[in-house]
């Protein structure tokens, strides 16, 4: 069984579309897990309405707000499926998404997580900022070579790639599927991070398993002013400071020499003193 995990908060505008896309999957051995962060709009009413119209089990769990990572993790903790498939409340799964990702993941025991490419849905009129975002992040796998005609493979060696340090080269959680057993090995998402918790999670996976990215758009990722990325924009610098410190503490020997030097200068007592004296 696959657990489609949908963390929600005031998502009434798009949640029906997200749920309908989950219910319309060609893969039918599903349950839908909703973890709601105390929504104050009609999110739960929308979910209960669609729950009455489908035979797919929809389980709603009320969660005390304590950060987006905690809400994601609450979904996983309440999931019963062998596999976890995230779907954010404003995104859409295309009909064959779950089926294709399960087939790929189960075909190679060395793959810990499988992702797919995504199309972009822009809400409202496109702005200059939106166009910049699409230019920078529209194709996350840009610069990575296809290892076959159909997929990209990231393995242990990719931890040394500087492109992976600064950018999410895998995909947002709506694009990924992984086994629940993997979480027992690598742990849940970090709840002290806001914007880069998915990247840090992928780092932990690559220590043990490969990540495979299907070269096919199986998800629609929506851009709109109210999404978490825009809401948390001002907190990104602090988040990256925590992220780089985690890289220094937990992944230092897996990184390329250039990155190691930067992290030593930034976090090692001798490196910080040297940097201070040179100012």
HUURVEN-V201129 format. One record per residue. RES is the residue in one small letter. PHI is phi as a letter, one per 30 degrees, with the letter a starting at -180 (999 if undefined). OMEGA is omega in whole degrees, 0 to 359 (NA if undefined). NEAR is the number of other C-alpha atoms within 12 Angstrom. Layout:
res:RES phi:PHI omega:OMEGA near:NEAR
res:RES phi:PHI omega:OMEGA near:NEAR
//
This chain:
res:x phi:999 omega:175 near:23
res:x phi:c omega:174 near:33
res:x phi:c omega:174 near:38
res:x phi:d omega:187 near:52
res:x phi:c omega:182 near:45
res:x phi:b omega:173 near:48
res:x phi:d omega:186 near:47
res:x phi:b omega:169 near:49
res:x phi:a omega:179 near:35
res:x phi:h omega:185 near:26
res:x phi:c omega:187 near:34
res:x phi:e omega:185 near:25
res:x phi:d omega:186 near:25
res:x phi:b omega:191 near:31
res:x phi:d omega:179 near:34
res:x phi:d omega:180 near:29
res:x phi:d omega:178 near:27
res:x phi:d omega:180 near:40
res:x phi:d omega:179 near:46
res:x phi:d omega:178 near:29
res:x phi:d omega:177 near:32
res:x phi:d omega:181 near:45
res:x phi:d omega:184 near:34
res:x phi:d omega:182 near:24
res:x phi:d omega:176 near:30
res:x phi:d omega:174 near:19
res:x phi:d omega:192 near:27
res:x phi:c omega:180 near:24
res:x phi:d omega:190 near:24
res:x phi:b omega:160 near:32
res:x phi:b omega:178 near:35
res:x phi:c omega:181 near:43
res:x phi:c omega:177 near:41
res:x phi:c omega:171 near:45
res:x phi:c omega:187 near:42
res:x phi:c omega:182 near:40
res:x phi:d omega:176 near:30
res:x phi:h omega:178 near:24
res:x phi:e omega:179 near:24
res:x phi:c omega:178 near:14
res:x phi:c omega:184 near:18
res:x phi:c omega:181 near:21
res:x phi:e omega:184 near:33
res:x phi:d omega:176 near:33
res:x phi:d omega:179 near:21
res:x phi:d omega:181 near:28
res:x phi:d omega:181 near:38
res:x phi:d omega:179 near:21
res:x phi:d omega:181 near:18
res:x phi:d omega:178 near:26
res:x phi:e omega:181 near:25
res:x phi:d omega:187 near:14
res:x phi:c omega:183 near:15
res:x phi:b omega:176 near:20
res:x phi:d omega:178 near:15
res:x phi:d omega:180 near:26
res:x phi:d omega:175 near:29
res:x phi:c omega:182 near:32
res:x phi:c omega:181 near:28
res:x phi:c omega:178 near:29
res:x phi:b omega:180 near:29
res:x phi:d omega:187 near:21
res:x phi:b omega:176 near:26
res:x phi:d omega:185 near:17
res:x phi:e omega:176 near:21
res:x phi:a omega:178 near:19
res:x phi:j omega:184 near:27
res:x phi:d omega:179 near:36
res:x phi:d omega:179 near:31
res:x phi:d omega:179 near:27
res:x phi:d omega:176 near:35
res:x phi:e omega:183 near:42
res:x phi:d omega:178 near:35
res:x phi:d omega:174 near:31
res:x phi:e omega:183 near:39
res:x phi:d omega:182 near:39
res:x phi:d omega:182 near:26
res:x phi:c omega:181 near:29
res:x phi:d omega:178 near:35
res:x phi:c omega:184 near:26
res:x phi:d omega:176 near:26
res:x phi:d omega:182 near:25
res:x phi:b omega:179 near:35
res:x phi:c omega:175 near:43
res:x phi:b omega:179 near:47
res:x phi:d omega:172 near:47
res:x phi:b omega:178 near:44
res:x phi:d omega:190 near:43
res:x phi:d omega:181 near:44
res:x phi:c omega:180 near:39
res:x phi:c omega:184 near:40
res:x phi:b omega:171 near:40
res:x phi:c omega:172 near:43
res:x phi:d omega:194 near:34
res:x phi:e omega:184 near:24
res:x phi:c omega:187 near:24
res:x phi:e omega:185 near:40
res:x phi:d omega:181 near:42
res:x phi:e omega:182 near:28
res:x phi:d omega:181 near:31
res:x phi:d omega:176 near:45
res:x phi:d omega:180 near:36
res:x phi:d omega:180 near:23
res:x phi:d omega:183 near:31
res:x phi:d omega:183 near:32
res:x phi:d omega:182 near:21
res:x phi:d omega:183 near:15
res:x phi:b omega:183 near:18
res:x phi:d omega:179 near:19
res:x phi:d omega:179 near:23
res:x phi:d omega:181 near:32
res:x phi:c omega:182 near:43
res:x phi:b omega:176 near:47
res:x phi:b omega:180 near:50
res:x phi:b omega:177 near:46
res:x phi:b omega:172 near:44
res:x phi:d omega:180 near:37
res:x phi:b omega:171 near:34
res:x phi:d omega:184 near:28
res:x phi:c omega:173 near:28
res:x phi:c omega:180 near:20
res:x phi:c omega:180 near:23
res:x phi:d omega:180 near:19
res:x phi:i omega:181 near:12
res:x phi:d omega:179 near:13
res:x phi:d omega:178 near:17
res:x phi:c omega:177 near:15
res:x phi:d omega:179 near:10
res:x phi:d omega:178 near:17
res:x phi:d omega:180 near:23
res:x phi:d omega:176 near:16
res:x phi:d omega:179 near:12
res:x phi:d omega:180 near:20
res:x phi:d omega:179 near:22
res:x phi:d omega:183 near:14
res:x phi:d omega:190 near:17
res:x phi:b omega:181 near:27
res:x phi:d omega:177 near:27
res:x phi:c omega:185 near:26
res:x phi:d omega:184 near:30
res:x phi:c omega:178 near:30
res:x phi:e omega:180 near:21
res:x phi:j omega:176 near:16
res:x phi:c omega:182 near:22
res:x phi:d omega:173 near:17
res:x phi:d omega:177 near:18
res:x phi:d omega:170 near:15
res:x phi:b omega:178 near:13
res:x phi:d omega:188 near:12
res:x phi:c omega:186 near:18
res:x phi:a omega:172 near:25
res:x phi:c omega:176 near:31
res:x phi:b omega:174 near:34
res:x phi:c omega:179 near:36
res:x phi:b omega:183 near:29
res:x phi:e omega:183 near:26
res:x phi:d omega:183 near:21
res:x phi:d omega:176 near:28
res:x phi:d omega:180 near:35
res:x phi:d omega:182 near:26
res:x phi:d omega:183 near:25
res:x phi:d omega:178 near:22
res:x phi:d omega:183 near:21
res:x phi:d omega:181 near:32
res:x phi:d omega:190 near:33
res:x phi:c omega:189 near:21
res:x phi:b omega:174 near:28
res:x phi:d omega:181 near:30
res:x phi:c omega:181 near:40
res:x phi:c omega:181 near:45
res:x phi:k omega:176 near:41
res:x phi:d omega:183 near:40
res:x phi:e omega:178 near:43
res:x phi:d omega:182 near:42
res:x phi:c omega:191 near:44
res:x phi:c omega:173 near:42
res:x phi:b omega:179 near:47
res:x phi:a omega:181 near:43
res:x phi:d omega:178 near:34
res:x phi:d omega:179 near:31
res:x phi:d omega:180 near:21
res:x phi:d omega:182 near:30
res:x phi:d omega:178 near:27
res:x phi:d omega:182 near:16
res:x phi:d omega:186 near:17
res:x phi:c omega:181 near:24
res:x phi:j omega:178 near:20
res:x phi:d omega:175 near:28
res:x phi:d omega:177 near:34
res:x phi:d omega:183 near:30
res:x phi:c omega:178 near:25
res:x phi:c omega:176 near:24
res:x phi:c omega:184 near:30
res:x phi:c omega:186 near:34
res:x phi:c omega:187 near:36
res:x phi:c omega:181 near:41
res:x phi:d omega:178 near:34
res:x phi:d omega:179 near:33
res:x phi:d omega:180 near:33
res:x phi:d omega:177 near:40
res:x phi:d omega:179 near:38
res:x phi:d omega:177 near:44
res:x phi:e omega:181 near:43
res:x phi:d omega:179 near:33
res:x phi:d omega:184 near:37
res:x phi:d omega:173 near:33
res:x phi:d omega:189 near:29
res:x phi:b omega:186 near:24
res:x phi:b omega:175 near:30
res:x phi:d omega:172 near:31
res:x phi:c omega:181 near:40
res:x phi:c omega:182 near:44
res:x phi:c omega:181 near:41
res:x phi:d omega:182 near:36
res:x phi:d omega:183 near:33
res:x phi:a omega:180 near:27
res:x phi:d omega:181 near:30
res:x phi:c omega:182 near:34
res:x phi:b omega:170 near:41
res:x phi:c omega:181 near:33
res:x phi:c omega:187 near:35
res:x phi:c omega:174 near:33
res:x phi:c omega:177 near:33
res:x phi:a omega:186 near:25
res:x phi:d omega:186 near:20
res:x phi:c omega:183 near:20
res:x phi:d omega:187 near:26
res:x phi:e omega:181 near:29
res:x phi:e omega:180 near:20
res:x phi:d omega:180 near:19
res:x phi:d omega:185 near:16
res:x phi:c omega:185 near:20
res:x phi:e omega:184 near:18
res:x phi:d omega:182 near:14
res:x phi:c omega:188 near:19
res:x phi:d omega:183 near:20
res:x phi:d omega:178 near:16
res:x phi:d omega:180 near:18
res:x phi:d omega:179 near:24
res:x phi:d omega:176 near:25
res:x phi:d omega:176 near:22
res:x phi:d omega:182 near:27
res:x phi:d omega:180 near:31
res:x phi:d omega:177 near:31
res:x phi:d omega:177 near:24
res:x phi:d omega:176 near:26
res:x phi:d omega:180 near:34
res:x phi:d omega:184 near:26
res:x phi:d omega:192 near:18
res:x phi:c omega:186 near:18
res:x phi:b omega:190 near:26
res:x phi:e omega:186 near:26
res:x phi:d omega:178 near:21
res:x phi:c omega:189 near:26
res:x phi:c omega:178 near:30
res:x phi:d omega:187 near:23
res:x phi:d omega:181 near:16
res:x phi:d omega:179 near:17
res:x phi:d omega:178 near:26
res:x phi:e omega:180 near:28
res:x phi:d omega:180 near:20
res:x phi:d omega:182 near:23
res:x phi:d omega:176 near:32
res:x phi:d omega:180 near:26
res:x phi:d omega:186 near:23
res:x phi:d omega:191 near:23
res:x phi:b omega:180 near:24
res:x phi:d omega:182 near:19
res:x phi:e omega:180 near:13
res:x phi:d omega:180 near:15
res:x phi:d omega:179 near:18
res:x phi:d omega:178 near:18
res:x phi:d omega:179 near:15
res:x phi:d omega:179 near:15
res:x phi:d omega:180 near:18
res:x phi:d omega:182 near:12
res:x phi:d omega:181 near:10
res:x phi:d omega:182 near:9
res:x phi:d omega:NA near:7
//
